[in-house]
Amino acid sequence: MAQRRYFVGDALLGEIRETINTVNGTPRRPSTTVLTQSPVTEKPPAQLFRVGTATGSWSKTATNTVTWAPGTGVTATVSATNLFADITGTTSTYSVAVARVGNDWYLVGSQAFAQACQTLTTATAAIVTDISISAVLNTSDCSIVVTKTLTTASITYATQ
């Protein structure tokens, strides 16, 4: 059986609502419920950002011990995972930033990354930016002379 829809005006709709909210001629009052428990909400994973220090080489996907920096109010160490790039060639202590997602700590930045970026090796190369080709027909000897002209520019790029 097909459902029928009826459209009613505001006045009639108001009367219908008033009738629904009246029981045996007495206006209904909304019931109140006292919650004995707090509503259930899903919490996002705990996230925290800290600065500290690490020592020695730290390979990508490996863990290393991070000691909280002085002044953070916390004297602790955690094991953090490096997901970015290898930190090699160092045995000294360097600054790091780590973040916690859930119960796991991850490296998000380090002084060693910045130093690696500052000491990049560069190279220069010439690239072709434009090619001009022209052809001239010599009608006296039926020859065609084709010439090309290359326009180049110099670029500098980082190497490993």
C-alpha positions in Angstrom: 0.0 0.0 0.0 1.4 3.3 -1.0 2.1 5.8 1.7 0.2 9.1 1.4 1.7 12.4 2.3 -0.5 15.3 3.6 0.6 18.9 3.8 -0.8 21.0 6.6 -0.6 24.7 7.3 1.2 26.2 10.4 -2.1 26.8 12.3 -3.2 23.2 11.9 0.2 21.9 12.7 0.3 24.0 15.9 -3.1 22.5 17.0 -1.8 18.9 16.3 1.2 19.5 18.4 -0.9 21.0 21.3 -3.2 17.9 21.1 -0.3 15.5 21.1 1.2 17.3 24.2 -2.1 17.0 26.1 -3.2 13.8 27.9 -6.7 13.7 29.3 -7.0 17.5 29.1 -3.9 18.0 31.2 -0.8 19.4 29.5 2.1 17.0 29.4 5.3 18.0 31.0 8.6 16.6 29.6 10.0 13.9 31.7 13.4 14.4 33.2 16.0 11.7 33.6 18.9 12.0 35.9 22.0 10.4 34.3 23.8 8.2 36.8 26.8 7.8 34.4 28.5 10.2 32.1 27.8 9.7 28.4 30.1 7.3 26.6 32.4 9.1 24.3 35.2 7.7 22.2 38.5 9.4 23.0 41.1 10.1 20.3 44.5 8.7 20.9 46.6 10.7 23.4 49.0 13.0 21.6 51.9 14.9 23.1 54.9 16.8 21.8 58.3 17.0 23.7 61.8 18.1 23.0 64.9 16.3 24.2 68.2 14.9 23.2 69.5 11.7 21.5 73.0 10.4 21.1 74.7 8.6 18.2 73.5 7.4 14.8 69.8 6.6 14.4 68.8 4.6 11.4 65.4 4.9 9.7 62.8 2.6 11.3 65.1 2.0 14.3 64.5 3.2 17.9 66.7 5.3 20.0 66.5 6.6 23.6 65.4 10.2 23.9 66.1 12.1 27.2 63.8 15.1 28.0 65.5 18.4 27.7 66.3 20.4 30.8 63.5 22.8 31.7 60.6 20.6 30.5 59.9 19.7 34.1 60.2 16.0 33.3 63.2 13.8 34.0 62.6 10.7 31.9 63.6 8.8 28.8 61.5 7.2 26.2 62.2 4.9 23.2 61.2 6.7 20.0 61.1 5.4 16.4 62.7 7.2 13.5 60.4 7.1 10.5 62.2 9.7 8.3 65.8 9.3 7.4 69.1 7.9 8.7 71.1 10.0 11.1 74.6 8.8 10.6 78.2 9.8 11.3 77.6 11.2 14.7 78.4 10.0 18.2 77.6 13.3 19.9 74.3 14.4 21.5 71.9 16.4 19.4 68.5 18.0 19.9 65.3 16.2 18.8 61.6 16.7 18.8 59.3 13.7 19.4 55.6 13.2 19.5 53.5 10.6 21.2 50.5 9.0 19.4 48.7 6.5 21.7 51.5 4.9 23.7 54.2 5.1 21.0 56.8 7.9 20.5 58.1 9.0 17.1 60.9 11.3 15.9 59.4 14.4 14.2 62.5 16.6 13.9 66.1 16.8 14.8 69.1 19.1 14.9 71.0 16.4 12.9 68.3 16.7 10.0 68.9 20.5 9.9 72.7 20.0 9.8 72.4 17.5 7.0 70.3 20.0 5.0 72.9 22.7 5.6 75.8 20.6 4.3 74.2 19.3 1.1 76.5 19.0 -1.9 75.4 20.9 -5.0 76.2 20.5 -8.7 75.5 22.8 -11.7 74.3 21.7 -15.1 73.2 23.3 -18.4 69.7 22.6 -19.6 68.1 23.4 -22.9 65.3 25.9 -22.5 64.4 26.6 -26.2 65.2 25.1 -29.7 64.8 27.3 -32.8 64.8 25.5 -36.2 64.8 27.2 -39.5 64.9 26.0 -43.1 65.9 28.0 -46.2 65.4 26.8 -49.8 68.1 27.8 -52.3 66.3 27.9 -55.6 69.5 28.2 -57.7 70.8 24.8 -56.8 67.6 23.2 -55.2 69.2 22.7 -51.8 67.7 23.2 -48.4 69.8 24.6 -45.5 68.4 23.7 -42.1 69.8 25.4 -39.0 69.0 24.9 -35.3 69.8 27.2 -32.4 69.7 26.0 -28.8 69.1 28.3 -25.9 70.5 27.0 -22.6 70.3 28.0 -18.9 72.4 26.9 -15.9 70.7 25.3 -12.9 72.1 24.3 -9.5 70.7 21.2 -7.7 71.4 19.3 -4.5 73.2 15.9 -4.7 73.8 13.3 -2.0 
